[in-house]
Amino acid sequence: MEVYGELNRELRLERVDCEVCEGVPRRCRLESCPFYAHLIDLSKRLASKESYVSGFTPPNVLVGKAGYPRVQVGPAVSPNDDLRSALTSQPSVWLDRSIDELLTARLSLLLTRRQMRVTEVRDWNRIFEAIALSSMSLKPVDLEVKVIGSPALRPHFFARSHPYGPSARLSEVKVVSNVRVPRAVDDLAHERGLRVADAVKELCERGYDEYYITRLLSIGVLGTLRDRRLVPTEWSITATDDIVSRIYLKGMRDYNAIHDFQLYSSSVLHNKAFVILLPTPWMYELLEGWVRFFSIYSDYEILRPRRDYADNTGGAFYAVRLGLVKSLSRLRKRAGALVIFEIGEGWVPLGVWRFRELVKRALASKPEVHETLDEALKSVRARLELPLDLYLSKSRLYKLLRTQRRLDEYLDQ
C-alpha cells in the first residue's frame, strides 16, 4: 500500500503561459491556439460523426486523475498509419525529432475515455480486458473502437503530461490484431500475491524498461489482489521512476567512487542538461530553470532517496534521477550529482520523458574533468540563458559542498 499512498501526492499541475487562453484550460480552443493552429486540419479529420474508428495504439492507454477514485480510462488510437513509426519509436529517438513532428504524432491520437472505478481492475470485464491486453503488448495493437458522439476538440498544455488530439466517450473496443504479451508479464498479471515493488524489480531484472513498466502499473495488473487498481498515468510515471531508481541505487554501492568533478552536457529541443558528477556519497539535486518565467525550481536528497514528494520540480525530479542512476550503472560509477536543466522559451510541454532521455544522452558523451566544483560551474555559466548565480541561490548542495565542515557534519548525522 505504501506505493499507492505516494501516488496520491502527484496532484500538482503546472500551466503554460499563452496569450490566447492565459493558461486557463477551459479557455483553450483548437481554432485559436497558437501551438495547435497549423495542425487543425489533422484533428478535424478525426472529429467525424462516425461511431467506429479503426486504427492502432502504440500501445498507449491513458488513465486520468480527475474525479479519482472514479477515473476516465481508454486507449489512444491513431487512424493514420503513416505515423506508426513516429508513434512507436523509442523515446530516445524522439529527441532527434522537431517539436512540430512530435506534436503531429501526438495529435494524431484519438483519446478514448470510459469512466471506471479504480478497483474495477480486480474483475476483468470484456471492455477492460481489451484495454489491458493492448496496454500489456510489446508491439502496436490494431483496435476497432466505438465512440459515442463526435470527438471533442479541447487540447490542453500542461508542463508534465503529453498533449493529445480529440477525445471521445468509449462505448466498445475490440482487438483486431495479435497481442504480444511476454510470458513473464502474463505470469505476473495472474500472480496475485506479489507486491508492486517486487514485481517491478523482477521486470527490471528481466530487462523491461521504465516505459513498459509504467503502462503495467497504470493499468493495474501488478501487485497483490487487494492493492490492484487503476493508477492515473501521471502518477504511475513518477512511481515507476521512483521505484526503479531505488533498485539501481542499491546496486551502485558496489561500484568504484569517482575522484574528480565530471561535467556532462547535452542540448536539444530547447532543453539543456548539465550533469556534474560529484566525488561524494550519494547526493542529488535538480535545479530546473524556465527561461520563459525567469524562474528556478529545486529539490534534493542526501545519502538516500527522499521519502516525501519533490513538490518543487515534481515528476521531473524522479525522471532525472532515473536517467542518472541507469547511466551510472552502465558506467559502473558511484557518485553524487548536481543537475542543471534549463528549458528555453521555444519549448512546448510534451511530458517528462525528455528529462530522463536528455540526461541519459548527456551521460553517454565524453565528460569534461575538473578538479573543483567551481571550475565545472564556470564551464556551465557561459552556456546558460539564465544567470548561474540565480541557480546557485536555490541550490542546497552547492552551499553544503562549499562548506566542507558543514557537509561532514551532515554526513555524520
C-alpha positions as CSV (number, residue, x, y, z in Angstrom):
1,M,0.0,0.0,0.0
2,E,3.0,2.3,0.5
3,V,3.4,2.8,-3.3
4,Y,-0.2,3.8,-3.8
5,G,0.0,6.2,-0.8
6,E,2.8,8.0,-2.5
7,L,0.9,8.1,-5.8
8,N,-1.9,10.3,-4.3
9,R,0.7,13.1,-3.8
10,E,1.1,13.5,-7.5
11,L,-1.6,16.2,-7.8
12,R,0.1,19.3,-8.8
13,L,-0.3,20.7,-12.4
14,E,1.8,23.5,-14.0
15,R,0.2,25.5,-16.7
16,V,2.0,27.2,-19.6
17,D,1.5,30.9,-20.3
18,C,-0.4,31.6,-23.5
19,E,-1.5,35.0,-24.9
20,V,-4.8,33.4,-26.0
21,C,-6.0,31.2,-23.1
22,E,-3.7,32.7,-20.4
23,G,-3.0,29.2,-19.2
24,V,-6.7,28.5,-18.2
25,P,-7.6,25.1,-19.7
26,R,-11.3,25.9,-20.1
27,R,-10.4,28.7,-22.5
28,C,-8.2,26.5,-24.6
29,R,-9.7,26.0,-28.1
30,L,-8.1,24.4,-31.1
31,E,-9.2,27.1,-33.5
32,S,-7.4,29.9,-31.6
33,C,-4.5,28.0,-30.0
34,P,-1.2,29.3,-31.5
35,F,0.6,26.0,-30.7
36,Y,-2.0,23.8,-32.4
37,A,-3.3,26.1,-35.3
38,H,-1.2,24.5,-38.1
39,L,-2.5,21.1,-37.1
40,I,-6.2,21.9,-37.1
41,D,-6.9,20.0,-40.3
42,L,-5.4,16.8,-38.9
43,S,-7.5,16.9,-35.8
44,K,-10.7,17.9,-37.7
45,R,-10.4,14.8,-39.9
46,L,-10.6,12.7,-36.7
47,A,-13.6,14.6,-35.4
48,S,-16.2,12.9,-37.6
49,K,-19.6,11.7,-36.5
50,E,-18.9,8.1,-37.4
51,S,-19.4,5.7,-34.5
52,Y,-16.5,3.4,-35.3
53,V,-12.8,4.3,-35.6
54,S,-10.2,1.7,-36.7
55,G,-6.5,2.4,-36.0
56,F,-3.6,1.3,-33.9
57,T,-2.4,2.1,-30.4
58,P,1.4,2.5,-30.0
59,P,0.4,1.0,-27.3
60,N,-0.9,3.9,-25.3
61,V,-3.6,3.8,-22.6
62,L,-4.3,7.0,-20.6
63,V,-5.7,6.9,-17.1
64,G,-6.9,10.3,-16.0
65,K,-6.9,11.6,-12.4
66,A,-9.9,13.9,-12.4
67,G,-12.6,12.5,-10.1
68,Y,-10.4,9.9,-8.5
69,P,-11.3,7.2,-7.5
70,R,-13.6,7.2,-10.5
71,V,-11.4,8.0,-13.4
72,Q,-11.5,8.1,-17.2
73,V,-9.6,5.3,-18.9
74,G,-9.1,4.3,-22.5
75,P,-6.7,3.5,-25.3
76,A,-5.3,6.3,-27.5
77,V,-5.8,5.3,-31.2
78,S,-4.4,6.7,-34.4
79,P,-6.1,6.0,-37.7
80,N,-3.1,7.5,-39.5
81,D,-0.9,4.5,-40.3
82,D,1.8,6.8,-41.8
83,L,2.6,7.9,-38.3
84,R,3.0,4.4,-37.0
85,S,6.8,4.5,-36.9
86,A,6.8,8.0,-35.3
87,L,4.5,7.0,-32.5
88,T,6.0,3.6,-31.8
89,S,9.7,4.6,-31.8
90,Q,11.6,4.7,-28.5
91,P,11.6,8.0,-26.5
92,S,15.4,8.3,-27.0
93,V,14.7,8.8,-30.7
94,W,12.1,11.5,-30.0
95,L,14.9,13.8,-29.0
96,D,16.0,13.9,-32.7
97,R,12.6,14.9,-34.0
98,S,11.3,18.5,-34.3
99,I,8.6,19.8,-32.0
100,D,6.3,20.0,-35.0
101,E,6.9,16.4,-35.7
102,L,6.3,15.4,-32.1
103,L,3.1,17.4,-32.0
104,T,1.8,16.0,-35.2
105,A,2.3,12.5,-33.9
106,R,0.7,13.2,-30.6
107,L,-2.3,15.0,-32.1
108,S,-3.0,12.1,-34.4
109,L,-4.1,10.1,-31.4
110,L,-7.9,9.9,-30.7
111,L,-8.1,9.7,-26.9
112,T,-11.0,7.4,-26.0
113,R,-12.3,7.5,-22.4
114,R,-14.6,5.5,-20.3
115,Q,-15.4,6.1,-16.6
116,M,-14.4,3.3,-14.3
117,R,-13.8,2.8,-10.6
118,V,-10.1,2.3,-10.0
119,T,-10.8,-1.0,-8.3
120,E,-12.7,-2.5,-11.2
121,V,-9.4,-4.0,-12.5
122,R,-9.9,-6.8,-10.0
123,D,-12.8,-8.2,-12.0
124,W,-11.9,-8.0,-15.7
125,N,-14.9,-7.3,-17.9
126,R,-14.9,-7.6,-21.7
127,I,-14.0,-3.9,-22.3
128,F,-11.3,-3.7,-19.7
129,E,-9.8,-6.9,-20.9
130,A,-9.2,-5.4,-24.4
131,I,-7.8,-2.2,-22.8
132,A,-5.5,-4.2,-20.5
133,L,-4.2,-6.6,-23.2
134,S,-3.5,-3.7,-25.6
135,S,-1.5,-1.9,-22.8
136,M,0.4,-5.1,-21.9
137,S,1.5,-5.7,-25.5
138,L,5.1,-5.1,-26.6
139,K,4.2,-4.1,-30.1
140,P,1.5,-1.9,-31.6
141,V,-2.1,-3.2,-31.4
142,D,-4.8,-2.7,-34.0
143,L,-8.1,-1.8,-32.5
144,E,-11.6,-1.0,-33.5
145,V,-13.3,1.3,-31.1
146,K,-16.9,2.5,-31.0
147,V,-17.3,6.1,-29.6
148,I,-20.4,8.0,-28.5
149,G,-20.9,11.3,-30.1
150,S,-18.4,13.5,-32.0
151,P,-14.9,13.7,-30.6
152,A,-14.3,16.9,-28.6
153,L,-11.5,19.2,-29.8
154,R,-10.3,20.6,-26.5
155,P,-6.5,20.4,-26.4
156,H,-4.6,21.3,-23.2
157,F,-1.0,22.0,-22.5
158,F,0.4,21.1,-19.1
159,A,4.1,21.1,-18.1
160,R,4.3,17.4,-17.1
161,S,2.0,15.5,-19.4
162,H,1.6,14.7,-23.1
163,P,-0.9,16.6,-25.2
164,Y,-3.5,14.6,-27.1
165,G,-5.8,15.2,-30.1
166,P,-9.5,14.9,-29.9
167,S,-11.2,12.8,-27.2
168,A,-14.5,10.8,-27.3
169,R,-16.5,8.6,-25.0
170,L,-15.7,5.0,-25.4
171,S,-18.6,2.5,-25.9
172,E,-16.9,-0.6,-27.3
173,V,-13.3,-1.7,-28.0
174,K,-12.2,-4.7,-29.9
175,V,-8.6,-6.0,-30.5
176,V,-8.3,-6.9,-34.2
177,S,-4.6,-8.0,-34.3
178,N,-2.3,-10.3,-32.4
179,V,-1.2,-9.1,-29.0
180,R,2.3,-9.8,-27.9
181,V,2.4,-10.2,-24.1
182,P,5.6,-11.7,-22.7
183,R,5.2,-14.9,-20.7
184,A,6.8,-13.3,-17.6
185,V,4.3,-10.4,-17.7
186,D,1.4,-12.7,-18.1
187,D,2.6,-14.7,-15.1
188,L,2.8,-11.5,-13.0
189,A,-0.6,-10.5,-14.1
190,H,-2.0,-13.7,-12.8
191,E,0.2,-13.7,-9.6
192,R,-2.0,-12.1,-7.0
193,G,0.4,-12.4,-4.0
194,L,3.4,-10.3,-5.2
195,R,3.8,-6.7,-4.0
196,V,4.1,-4.0,-6.7
197,A,7.7,-3.1,-5.8
198,D,8.8,-6.8,-6.0
199,A,7.0,-7.2,-9.4
200,V,8.7,-4.1,-10.7
201,K,12.1,-5.4,-9.5
202,E,11.5,-8.7,-11.3
203,L,10.6,-6.9,-14.5
204,C,13.8,-4.7,-14.3
205,E,15.9,-7.8,-13.8
206,R,14.4,-9.2,-17.0
207,G,15.3,-6.1,-18.9
208,Y,12.0,-4.4,-19.4
209,D,12.3,-0.6,-19.5
210,E,10.5,2.1,-17.4
211,Y,8.1,3.0,-20.2
212,Y,6.7,-0.5,-20.4
213,I,6.6,-0.9,-16.6
214,T,4.7,2.4,-16.3
215,R,1.9,1.0,-18.6
216,L,1.6,-2.1,-16.5
217,L,1.4,-0.2,-13.2
218,S,-1.1,2.3,-14.6
219,I,-3.4,-0.3,-15.9
220,G,-3.4,-2.1,-12.5
221,V,-2.0,-5.6,-13.5
222,L,0.8,-5.6,-10.9
223,G,0.6,-6.2,-7.1
224,T,-1.5,-8.2,-4.7
225,L,-5.2,-8.5,-5.5
226,R,-6.0,-6.1,-2.6
227,D,-3.7,-3.5,-4.0
228,R,-4.6,-3.7,-7.7
229,R,-6.2,-0.6,-9.1
230,L,-6.0,1.8,-12.0
231,V,-3.3,4.4,-11.4
232,P,-3.5,7.8,-13.1
233,T,-0.9,7.9,-15.8
234,E,0.9,10.9,-14.4
235,W,1.2,9.2,-11.0
236,S,2.4,5.9,-12.5
237,I,5.2,7.6,-14.4
238,T,6.6,9.1,-11.2
239,A,6.0,6.0,-9.2
240,T,7.9,3.9,-11.8
241,D,10.8,6.3,-11.9
242,D,11.0,6.3,-8.1
243,I,10.8,2.5,-7.7
244,V,13.2,1.6,-10.5
245,S,15.8,4.3,-9.5
246,R,15.8,2.9,-5.9
247,I,16.7,-0.5,-7.4
248,Y,19.6,0.9,-9.3
249,L,20.8,3.0,-6.3
250,K,21.2,-0.2,-4.3
251,G,23.4,-1.7,-7.0
252,M,25.6,1.4,-7.1
253,R,27.1,0.6,-3.7
254,D,29.4,-2.0,-5.3
255,Y,30.9,0.4,-7.9
256,N,34.1,2.4,-7.6
257,A,33.7,6.0,-6.5
258,I,34.9,8.8,-8.8
259,H,37.7,11.2,-7.5
260,D,37.1,14.4,-9.5
261,F,34.3,16.6,-10.8
262,Q,32.9,15.3,-14.2
263,L,30.7,17.6,-16.3
264,Y,28.4,16.0,-18.9
265,S,26.1,18.1,-21.1
266,S,23.6,17.8,-23.9
267,S,21.2,20.2,-25.6
268,V,18.2,19.6,-27.9
269,L,14.6,20.8,-28.4
270,H,15.1,24.0,-26.5
271,N,16.2,21.9,-23.4
272,K,19.7,21.9,-21.9
273,A,21.0,19.4,-19.4
274,F,24.2,19.9,-17.4
275,V,25.2,17.0,-15.1
276,I,28.0,17.4,-12.7
277,L,29.1,14.1,-11.1
278,L,30.5,14.7,-7.6
279,P,33.2,12.7,-5.8
280,T,30.8,12.2,-2.8
281,P,28.5,9.7,-1.3
282,W,25.0,9.7,-3.0
283,M,23.5,13.2,-3.1
284,Y,21.5,14.6,-5.9
285,E,19.9,17.9,-6.7
286,L,17.8,19.1,-9.6
287,L,17.9,22.8,-10.5
288,E,15.1,23.3,-13.1
289,G,15.2,26.7,-14.8
290,W,12.4,28.0,-17.0
291,V,13.7,30.9,-19.2
292,R,10.1,31.9,-20.1
293,F,9.3,32.6,-16.5
294,F,12.8,33.6,-15.3
295,S,12.2,31.0,-12.5
296,I,14.3,28.3,-10.8
297,Y,12.8,25.3,-9.0
298,S,14.9,22.9,-6.9
299,D,14.7,19.7,-5.0
300,Y,17.4,17.5,-3.5
301,E,18.2,14.4,-1.4
302,I,21.3,13.3,0.5
303,L,22.6,9.8,1.2
304,R,19.3,8.1,0.5
305,P,16.2,8.6,-1.7
306,R,13.8,11.2,-0.2
307,R,10.6,9.9,1.4
308,D,8.5,13.0,0.8
309,Y,7.3,14.1,-2.6
310,A,9.5,16.5,-4.5
311,D,7.0,19.3,-4.6
312,N,9.0,21.9,-6.4
313,T,10.1,20.0,-9.5
314,G,7.5,17.3,-9.4
315,G,7.9,14.3,-11.8
316,A,11.0,15.9,-13.4
317,F,13.0,15.1,-10.2
318,Y,12.3,11.4,-10.4
319,A,12.7,11.3,-14.2
320,V,16.2,12.9,-14.0
321,R,17.1,10.7,-11.0
322,L,16.3,7.5,-13.0
323,G,18.3,8.8,-16.0
324,L,21.2,9.4,-13.7
325,V,21.3,6.1,-11.9
326,K,20.7,4.0,-15.0
327,S,23.6,5.8,-16.7
328,L,25.9,5.4,-13.6
329,S,25.1,1.7,-13.5
330,R,26.1,1.5,-17.2
331,L,29.3,3.4,-16.5
332,R,29.8,1.4,-13.2
333,K,30.5,4.6,-11.3
334,R,29.4,5.7,-7.8
335,A,28.9,9.4,-7.4
336,G,26.7,12.2,-6.3
337,A,25.1,14.6,-8.9
338,L,24.2,18.2,-9.3
339,V,21.9,18.6,-12.4
340,I,21.0,21.9,-14.0
341,F,18.2,21.6,-16.5
342,E,17.2,24.7,-18.5
343,I,14.0,24.9,-20.5
344,G,14.1,27.5,-23.3
345,E,11.3,29.8,-24.5
346,G,10.7,27.7,-27.6
347,W,9.7,24.5,-25.7
348,V,6.2,23.2,-25.8
349,P,5.3,20.7,-23.0
350,L,5.4,17.1,-24.2
351,G,5.9,15.2,-21.0
352,V,8.8,14.5,-18.6
353,W,10.3,11.8,-20.8
354,R,12.8,14.4,-22.2
355,F,14.3,15.0,-18.7
356,R,15.0,11.3,-18.5
357,E,16.3,10.9,-22.0
358,L,18.4,14.1,-22.2
359,V,20.2,13.2,-19.0
360,K,20.9,9.7,-20.4
361,R,22.2,11.3,-23.6
362,A,24.4,13.7,-21.7
363,L,26.0,10.9,-19.7
364,A,26.7,8.9,-22.9
365,S,29.0,11.8,-24.0
366,K,32.6,12.4,-23.1
367,P,32.9,14.4,-19.9
368,E,34.9,17.5,-19.0
369,V,37.1,16.6,-16.0
370,H,37.6,19.3,-13.3
371,E,39.5,19.5,-10.1
372,T,36.9,21.6,-8.3
373,L,33.2,22.2,-8.4
374,D,33.7,25.9,-9.2
375,E,35.7,25.0,-12.2
376,A,32.9,22.8,-13.5
377,L,30.3,25.5,-12.9
378,K,32.5,28.1,-14.6
379,S,32.3,26.0,-17.7
380,V,28.5,25.8,-17.4
381,R,28.0,29.5,-16.8
382,A,28.6,30.7,-20.4
383,R,26.2,28.1,-21.8
384,L,23.1,29.1,-19.7
385,E,20.5,31.6,-20.7
386,L,19.5,32.4,-17.1
387,P,22.3,33.6,-14.7
388,L,24.2,30.9,-13.0
389,D,24.0,32.8,-9.7
390,L,20.2,32.5,-9.9
391,Y,20.5,28.7,-10.0
392,L,23.1,28.6,-7.2
393,S,21.0,30.8,-4.9
394,K,18.4,28.0,-5.0
395,S,20.9,25.2,-4.5
396,R,21.2,23.4,-1.2
397,L,24.0,21.1,-2.3
398,Y,26.2,23.9,-3.6
399,K,26.1,25.5,-0.2
400,L,27.0,22.3,1.6
401,L,29.8,21.5,-0.8
402,R,31.2,24.9,-0.5
403,T,31.5,24.4,3.3
404,Q,33.2,21.1,3.9
405,R,32.8,21.2,7.6
406,R,29.0,21.6,7.4
407,L,28.9,18.7,4.8
408,D,30.9,16.4,7.1
409,E,28.6,17.2,10.0
410,Y,25.6,16.5,7.8
411,L,27.0,13.1,6.6
412,D,27.8,12.1,10.2
413,Q,24.2,12.6,11.3
